Amino acid sequence: MSKRRIWALPVFILVFALFMTGCEKTGKDPVGNVAPDTRILSYVVSSAAEVDTAGNPTNNYAVTVYWAGSDKDGTIKNYQYSFNGTDFDSTLNSTQHDFVFSFTQASDAYDLWVRATDNNGAVDPTPAKVTIKRDFGGVETAVLDGPPHGAIVGTGVQYKIAATTTAGVITKIQVKLDDGAWSEVDADSLGEATLKVTKMTDGAHIIYFRGVRDDGKMDETPAAVSLIARVGFFAPTIVNKSPVSDGGGWFSGASIPFTWGIVTDYYFGLVGDTPYSYSWDDSTNFDNSKNPLASGWVADNSFTVPDSLVTAGMHTFYLKAMDADSAVSTMSISVEVAEFAPTQGILLIDDFSWLGIVYTSDDDIDTQIDNGFMNGYAHTDRNHDEPAVGPGDLASFSTVILYGDGGYTNETNGPLFAAYASAGGNLMITGYSLDAMASTFATYGIYPAVFGQFTGNYGGMDGQAGTAYENFHINLPAGISERHYERVYDDASNTQSIFAVRGINGDTRSCGVRADMPKGNVVIIIGQSIPFWDQTDQATKDFGNYVLGTEFGETK
């Protein structure tokens, strides 16, 4: 061996030793060290929500997350977690940890990253990730309203559907016909929706419904209804909701409001977007371009005949309704209109018999009335044993007074009396059971409030539930110094007044309401007939003079 080769061997050994020294693991990223690996094994969400300091449950739930790590050339030193995959600030020495997350709806979800660090300081470059959700349970769907199983229906039906879930929010209700595609509508805050199914062919069908939660979970067992569709089997059932019925009476110069609808309890088909057509006094022409009192096909379910067209004689309102199958039903409402010609003054209708209660004869009753409220005013009497009045009985009087204390023969004649006032008549009604009549007046806009519903104090204003007395103030009419008679004004509108009659001792005898009519007439309603009509003191006479003379324009 030459001297040159003997010298090179020690140099090689020295270089190799220096190289090996440089390969030792030092720092976070030692050269040649294998990085650890991290796996998230599972997580468990507590079945019970956490409670606040008062012991009330919250939307917060404890969540335990389990993970593991491995390192091929070393051991795991610790773990770190992050909620954004970037910032790993917390260091843990265990393979599990308890967190608290808020779950208010089924779509709430939280991402968690975990990474391991080995004994040489190397970290997992690809942290493990898990998305944490809470199982909100299943979705249940139910049919609330619509045709039952086996029903024979038209080609269109309508159902009201509700879906529920143990937690989370129902956002959609889906429907499909037979093996067709699902369609959906938005559910309301209660998880309910109304759905329509149209264009069914003749024969048997099955309609399916299912709820959908905010996290996308659907009812796995949809509700189903089996039906038999028949083309042309049904036609709409029209219902008259107007204050005037077929064969009823009215007065000239008083507008007639008609309202109608369809009975859905018996008719399972659907109406279209413009299902109604109507006409006044023309049974054949429903075309608005040819008949100004016809509508064509419209969506409106009401129409008011203007007062200028309500003339004396027989009139008829014709109505049609059409369903989605183009099946049409008809209805007609005939009205006998009396000529309003008030030439006879006051008609006094006794609609309650006091015989055997307070007085022994109608003459005794009439004497008390004549000596009290009606003092000096001529009038025509109609006693309790006569039949209910009609338009012809009222049309010739300028003022009609109806009194009773429940069980009226004329209580159901509210529309007739309302029409009388609308035509221009002065109307005064007394009694404590006027709910039906007063609500009828409200539909005409001629009686804005109900006073006289006394619950605990007969003839007293203290018992009138729901009346805001703080909105009124009291003024005495000119010429009356004692508090026998008071008039109370509505500060808000100055169009409505309460009348009160007070005895010498200050007790309220009765009260009433004056509502200014479109034609300048008034309606007075006074509570408790018996305590009012049998009074003959000066307060009652003063009240009669003001109502009949000043307000109604009658003369003695």
Number of C-alpha atoms within 10 A of each C-alpha: 5 6 7 8 9 10 10 10 10 10 11 10 11 10 11 11 11 10 11 9 10 11 12 11 14 12 9 14 14 15 12 10 20 17 22 26 21 24 18 20 13 12 18 14 19 14 11 12 17 16 13 11 6 6 8 9 13 14 14 17 20 17 19 15 19 16 19 18 22 17 20 12 13 14 14 22 19 18 24 19 22 17 13 11 16 10 11 15 8 9 13 13 12 13 15 17 14 12 11 14 17 16 21 15 17 21 17 15 14 14 13 17 22 23 27 32 25 25 15 20 19 20 24 20 13 15 21 21 18 16 10 18 18 23 14 19 12 16 23 19 25 17 18 13 13 19 21 14 12 14 15 19 25 28 25 21 22 17 18 14 24 24 28 20 20 11 17 22 23 28 22 24 28 22 24 17 18 14 10 10 9 14 13 17 14 16 22 14 10 12 21 24 22 17 20 12 16 16 13 18 14 14 13 15 17 15 17 20 26 26 32 27 26 15 16 13 17 21 21 13 13 17 18 19 17 17 20 18 23 17 16 16 13 20 22 26 18 18 12 17 15 18 20 22 15 15 12 17 21 32 31 26 22 23 20 24 16 18 16 17 17 16 12 15 10 12 19 23 27 23 22 16 13 16 21 25 22 29 24 22 16 15 14 8 17 22 16 15 11 10 14 12 20 22 21 21 19 14 14 16 18 14 18 10 15 12 15 10 15 22 19 15 14 15 19 17 21 20 23 19 27 23 24 22 20 14 17 17 16 16 15 18 18 17 21 21 22 23 20 24 16 16 11 15 18 26 21 19 21 22 24 20 20 18 12 8 7 12 13 12 12 14 10 15 19 18 14 17 17 19 17 23 26 24 18 14 16 16 18 13 13 17 15 18 11 11 11 16 15 17 21 16 12 24 25 20 21 23 26 24 18 22 26 27 18 16 11 20 17 19 20 14 20 20 26 24 29 26 25 26 26 29 25 24 28 28 23 24 22 25 22 22 19 24 13 13 19 22 17 21 25 14 15 17 15 22 23 18 15 19 23 25 23 19 14 12 12 18 28 22 23 14 15 18 13 9 13 8 12 7 11 14 11 11 12 14 12 6 6 12 9 13 17 23 25 20 16 18 19 16 12 9 8 10 13 19 19 20 21 24 27 22 18 14 8 12 13 19 23 27 24 21 24 23 21 17 19 13 11 13 20 24 24 22 28 26 29 25 21 18 12 21 22 20 18 18 14 15 24 27 21 17 21 20 22 17 20 20 14 11 17 21 15 18 13 11
